[in-house]
Amino acid sequence: MKLAHLVQLSLGEDVGPGDVTTEATVPVGGVGRARVYAKEGLVVCGHEPAAEVFRQLGATWEVVVRDGQRAVPGQTIGHAAGPLRALITGERVALNFLMRLSGIATHTAATVAMFSGPSGAALRVLDTRKTTPLHRSLEKHAVRCGGAFNHRGALYDGVLIKDNHVVAAGGVTAAIHSARAAAHHLLKIECEVESIDELREALAAGADAILLDNMDDEAVVAAIIINQETPRTSGPAWIEASGNMTGPRIAGLRVLLESRGLRLDAVSMGGLIHQARWADLSMRVEAAPA
């Protein structure tokens, strides 16, 4: 969905036929300026939808702290200017976008920080498709602002064979072969596996990437070793671990892998988005001098 349309629907939900309080208390023709500021330490994200909110109401938005940068409590992250009625009417919708997306960016940054090794190297952290309907592009942008990476954007964006595909296709091998036959030469095939036996089958069937689903740490270690030791003309598969991934768990997993000289290509976490709490931001309007 285009951002302008999403914002239009959001304003329609909140304003409806009119902002009765603002229309009753704020004189027509009054102009002013408002500052949006952080009430806690956070990673900023959401300027684009906030700007669109005020644009549609006839006001302007000025960025002070850019998306992906940190703000401290009390720091101004942006200014809105224009008709006072527009500033006050747009406040909540603009803040909702900023607070939600800054919350995701802040949570992602805190999570990624747990994975950095002594040398500064870090596991590659991915999001998932567990996003708010129609807000996916915004939420995935927030993940990038927090220092993580995006998985596929949507179902059309890549082949990921999951458990239900395996059941419907008649097994891991059948699903991978069918996907390979349908895919063009630039499209890689990733297959989700739930056991070491399924891992071996997926490797033998020629999967380019393997998603280890809900495996414990020792199973992840075993899978990485098997992948490295399995002879394939295409070489080892790309390995991603997912399911019950938390910051503390992956910090421990990183240490475990480093101690054994092993490398995991990525971890994916739906919680980067769906477990993020909203960041605390506020807006204060300053009316123009009489």
C-alpha positions as CSV (number, residue, x, y, z in Angstrom):
1,M,0.0,0.0,0.0
2,K,1.2,3.5,-0.8
3,L,2.2,5.5,2.2
4,A,-0.1,8.4,1.2
5,H,-3.1,6.0,1.2
6,L,-2.1,4.4,4.5
7,V,-1.9,7.8,6.1
8,Q,-5.1,8.9,4.6
9,L,-6.9,5.9,6.1
10,S,-5.2,6.5,9.4
11,L,-6.3,10.1,9.5
12,G,-9.8,9.0,8.5
13,E,-10.0,6.6,11.3
14,D,-8.9,9.2,13.9
15,V,-10.5,12.4,12.6
16,G,-13.6,11.1,10.8
17,P,-15.9,14.0,9.8
18,G,-13.9,16.4,12.0
19,D,-11.9,17.1,15.1
20,V,-14.6,18.5,17.3
21,T,-12.4,19.5,20.2
22,T,-9.9,21.4,18.1
23,E,-12.5,23.0,15.9
24,A,-14.3,24.3,19.0
25,T,-11.2,25.6,20.9
26,V,-8.5,26.6,18.3
27,P,-9.2,29.8,16.3
28,V,-9.2,29.5,12.5
29,G,-6.1,31.1,11.0
30,G,-3.8,30.5,14.0
31,V,-0.3,29.3,13.0
32,G,2.5,27.9,15.1
33,R,5.2,25.3,15.6
34,A,5.5,22.1,17.5
35,R,8.4,20.1,18.7
36,V,8.4,16.3,19.0
37,Y,10.9,15.1,21.6
38,A,12.1,11.8,23.1
39,K,11.0,11.0,26.7
40,E,13.5,8.1,26.9
41,G,16.7,7.0,25.1
42,L,15.7,5.5,21.7
43,V,16.6,4.9,18.1
44,V,14.5,7.3,15.9
45,C,12.4,5.9,13.1
46,G,9.2,7.1,11.4
47,H,9.9,10.5,9.9
48,E,8.4,9.7,6.5
49,P,4.9,8.8,7.7
50,A,4.9,11.6,10.3
51,A,5.8,14.1,7.5
52,E,3.0,12.7,5.4
53,V,0.5,13.1,8.2
54,F,1.2,16.8,8.5
55,R,1.5,17.3,4.8
56,Q,-2.1,15.9,4.3
57,L,-3.3,18.4,6.9
58,G,-1.5,21.4,5.4
59,A,1.5,21.6,7.6
60,T,5.2,20.8,7.2
61,W,7.7,18.5,9.0
62,E,11.4,19.2,9.7
63,V,13.7,16.3,10.7
64,V,16.2,17.0,13.5
65,V,17.4,13.5,14.4
66,R,17.4,11.3,11.4
67,D,16.0,7.7,11.2
68,G,18.5,5.3,12.6
69,Q,20.1,7.8,14.9
70,R,19.9,7.8,18.7
71,A,18.1,10.4,20.8
72,V,18.4,11.0,24.5
73,P,15.6,12.0,26.8
74,G,14.4,15.5,26.2
75,Q,16.0,15.7,22.8
76,T,13.9,17.2,19.9
77,I,13.7,14.8,17.0
78,G,11.5,16.9,14.7
79,H,9.4,20.0,14.3
80,A,6.0,20.5,12.7
81,A,4.9,23.9,11.5
82,G,1.7,25.4,10.0
83,P,-1.9,25.9,11.0
84,L,-2.4,25.2,14.7
85,R,-5.5,23.2,14.0
86,A,-3.5,20.9,11.6
87,L,-0.7,20.4,14.2
88,I,-3.1,19.5,17.0
89,T,-5.3,17.3,14.8
90,G,-2.3,15.4,13.4
91,E,-0.5,15.0,16.7
92,R,-1.7,11.5,17.6
93,V,-1.5,9.8,14.2
94,A,2.0,11.2,13.6
95,L,3.1,10.1,17.1
96,N,1.6,6.7,16.7
97,F,3.8,6.1,13.6
98,L,6.9,7.5,15.3
99,M,6.4,5.7,18.6
100,R,5.7,2.3,17.0
101,L,8.5,2.5,14.5
102,S,11.0,4.0,16.9
103,G,10.1,1.2,19.3
104,I,11.0,-1.5,16.7
105,A,14.2,0.3,15.8
106,T,15.2,0.6,19.5
107,H,14.3,-3.0,20.4
108,T,16.2,-4.2,17.3
109,A,19.3,-2.2,18.2
110,A,19.3,-3.6,21.7
111,T,18.9,-7.2,20.4
112,V,21.6,-6.9,17.8
113,A,24.0,-5.5,20.5
114,M,23.8,-8.8,22.4
115,F,25.2,-10.7,19.4
116,S,28.5,-8.8,18.9
117,G,31.6,-10.9,19.5
118,P,34.9,-9.8,21.1
119,S,36.2,-8.9,17.6
120,G,33.2,-6.8,16.9
121,A,31.8,-9.4,14.5
122,A,28.1,-10.2,14.9
123,L,25.6,-12.8,13.8
124,R,23.4,-11.6,10.9
125,V,20.0,-10.9,12.4
126,L,16.9,-11.1,10.2
127,D,13.3,-10.1,10.6
128,T,10.3,-12.2,9.4
129,R,6.9,-11.7,7.8
130,K,5.3,-11.4,11.2
131,T,4.4,-7.8,10.6
132,T,1.3,-5.6,11.1
133,P,-0.9,-5.9,8.1
134,L,-0.3,-3.1,5.6
135,H,2.6,-1.7,7.7
136,R,5.2,-4.2,6.6
137,S,7.5,-1.9,4.6
138,L,7.5,0.7,7.5
139,E,8.3,-2.0,10.1
140,K,11.0,-3.6,8.0
141,H,12.5,-0.1,7.5
142,A,12.5,0.2,11.3
143,V,14.4,-3.1,11.6
144,R,17.1,-1.8,9.3
145,C,17.3,1.4,11.3
146,G,18.0,-0.8,14.3
147,G,20.9,-2.5,12.6
148,A,19.4,-5.8,11.6
149,F,18.5,-7.1,8.1
150,N,15.3,-8.0,6.2
151,H,14.3,-11.5,5.3
152,R,12.1,-11.8,2.2
153,G,9.6,-9.0,1.8
154,A,6.6,-11.1,0.9
155,L,5.5,-14.4,-0.6
156,Y,6.5,-13.3,-4.1
157,D,10.0,-12.3,-3.0
158,G,11.6,-15.7,-2.6
159,V,11.2,-19.5,-2.2
160,L,10.9,-20.6,1.4
161,I,9.5,-24.2,1.8
162,K,7.9,-24.5,5.2
163,D,6.4,-27.5,7.0
164,N,3.0,-27.3,5.4
165,H,4.5,-27.1,1.9
166,V,6.4,-30.3,2.8
167,V,3.3,-32.1,3.9
168,A,1.3,-30.9,0.8
169,A,4.1,-31.8,-1.6
170,G,4.7,-35.2,-0.2
171,G,8.0,-34.7,1.5
172,V,11.2,-32.6,1.7
173,T,12.7,-34.0,-1.5
174,A,9.6,-33.6,-3.5
175,A,9.0,-30.1,-2.4
176,I,12.6,-29.0,-3.2
177,H,12.5,-30.6,-6.6
178,S,9.2,-29.1,-7.5
179,A,10.4,-25.6,-6.3
180,R,13.6,-26.0,-8.3
181,A,11.7,-26.9,-11.5
182,A,9.5,-23.8,-11.1
183,A,12.2,-21.3,-10.2
184,H,14.2,-19.3,-12.6
185,H,18.0,-19.6,-12.5
186,L,18.5,-16.6,-10.2
187,L,16.1,-17.7,-7.5
188,K,17.5,-19.7,-4.6
189,I,15.6,-22.4,-2.7
190,E,15.4,-22.3,1.1
191,C,13.8,-25.2,3.0
192,E,12.7,-25.3,6.6
193,V,13.7,-28.4,8.5
194,E,12.6,-29.6,12.0
195,S,15.1,-32.5,12.5
196,I,18.6,-33.7,11.6
197,D,17.0,-36.3,9.3
198,E,15.1,-33.6,7.4
199,L,18.3,-31.5,7.2
200,R,20.2,-34.4,5.6
201,E,17.4,-34.9,3.1
202,A,17.2,-31.2,2.2
203,L,21.0,-31.1,1.6
204,A,20.8,-34.2,-0.6
205,A,17.9,-32.6,-2.5
206,G,20.0,-29.6,-3.3
207,A,18.5,-26.8,-1.2
208,D,20.5,-23.6,-1.4
209,A,19.6,-22.5,2.1
210,I,18.3,-24.3,5.2
211,L,16.1,-22.8,8.0
212,L,16.6,-24.7,11.3
213,D,13.2,-24.5,12.9
214,N,12.9,-24.7,16.7
215,M,16.1,-26.6,17.2
216,D,18.0,-26.4,20.5
217,D,21.5,-25.2,20.6
218,E,23.2,-28.6,20.4
219,A,21.0,-29.5,17.4
220,V,22.0,-26.2,15.7
221,V,25.7,-27.1,16.3
222,A,25.2,-30.6,14.9
223,A,23.4,-29.2,11.8
224,I,26.2,-26.8,11.1
225,I,28.8,-29.6,11.3
226,I,26.7,-31.9,9.1
227,N,26.3,-29.1,6.5
228,Q,30.1,-28.5,6.4
229,E,30.9,-32.2,6.1
230,T,28.2,-33.1,3.5
231,P,29.9,-33.3,0.0
232,R,27.9,-31.3,-2.5
233,T,28.9,-29.9,-5.9
234,S,27.4,-26.5,-4.9
235,G,29.1,-26.5,-1.5
236,P,27.6,-26.0,1.9
237,A,24.1,-24.6,2.2
238,W,23.4,-21.2,3.8
239,I,22.2,-21.9,7.4
240,E,19.6,-19.9,9.3
241,A,18.3,-20.7,12.7
242,S,14.8,-19.6,13.8
243,G,12.2,-20.3,16.5
244,N,12.3,-19.3,20.2
245,M,15.2,-16.9,19.4
246,T,15.8,-14.3,22.1
247,G,18.7,-11.9,22.6
248,P,20.1,-13.8,25.6
249,R,19.7,-17.1,23.9
250,I,21.5,-16.0,20.8
251,A,24.2,-14.3,22.8
252,G,24.9,-17.7,24.4
253,L,24.7,-19.5,21.1
254,R,27.2,-17.2,19.6
255,V,29.7,-18.0,22.4
256,L,29.0,-21.7,22.0
257,L,29.7,-21.5,18.2
258,E,32.8,-19.5,18.6
259,S,34.2,-21.9,21.2
260,R,33.9,-24.7,18.6
261,G,35.1,-22.7,15.6
262,L,31.7,-22.8,13.9
263,R,29.7,-20.2,12.0
264,L,26.0,-19.7,11.7
265,D,25.0,-17.6,8.7
266,A,21.9,-15.9,10.3
267,V,19.2,-16.0,12.9
268,S,15.7,-14.8,12.1
269,M,13.4,-13.3,14.8
270,G,9.8,-12.3,14.4
271,G,10.1,-10.8,17.8
272,L,12.2,-7.9,16.4
273,I,8.8,-6.5,15.4
274,H,6.0,-8.2,17.3
275,Q,7.8,-8.1,20.7
276,A,8.9,-4.4,20.5
277,R,7.2,-2.0,22.8
278,W,6.3,1.5,21.6
279,A,9.0,4.2,22.3
280,D,7.9,7.2,24.4
281,L,7.7,10.4,22.5
282,S,5.6,13.6,23.0
283,M,4.7,16.7,21.1
284,R,4.4,20.2,22.5
285,V,2.8,23.0,20.4
286,E,4.1,26.5,20.6
287,A,1.6,29.1,19.3
288,A,2.9,32.0,17.2
289,P,3.1,35.3,19.1
290,A,0.0,37.4,18.9
